[in-house]
Amino acid sequence: MAAVKMYTTLVCPYCVRAKSLLKQRGVEQIEEIRVDLDPAQRDSMIALTGRRTVPQIFIGDTHVGGCDDLIALDQRGGLQGLLQGA
């Protein structure tokens, strides 16, 4: 299964929803980068994605986007393939 990295904050309901969906799809480990604890990480997130909001989700080397993007990818049937490295 591809590595999953997610930029998050503690009190973000979209982060909670995204983590829940990923776990439902079999993801056992998510590398969480808390941008509320380390402002330099937020700067890195913005540089990588061009976005300021959390979550920002990466599966392998692919930037999926935020929670809505993740849900849309799943509804199109593309999430499992990406998680499996297809």
Long-range contacts (C-beta under 8 A, 24 or more apart in sequence): 1-26, 1-27, 1-28, 1-83, 1-84, 1-85, 2-59, 2-60, 2-82, 2-83, 2-84, 2-85, 3-31, 3-59, 3-60, 4-29, 4-30, 4-31, 4-57, 4-58, 4-59, 4-83, 5-30, 5-31, 5-33, 5-57, 5-58, 6-30, 6-31, 6-32, 6-33, 6-55, 6-56, 6-57, 6-58, 7-33, 7-35, 7-41, 7-42, 7-45, 7-54, 7-55, 7-56, 7-57, 8-32, 8-33, 8-34, 8-35, 8-54, 8-55, 9-34, 9-35, 9-36, 9-54, 10-34, 10-36, 11-36, 12-54, 12-55, 14-54, 14-55, 14-66, 14-67, 14-68, 15-54, 15-55, 15-67, 17-67, 17-71, 18-55, 18-57, 18-66, 18-67, 18-70, 21-70, 21-71, 21-74, 22-70, 25-74, 25-79, 25-80, 25-83, 26-83, 27-83, 59-83, 60-85
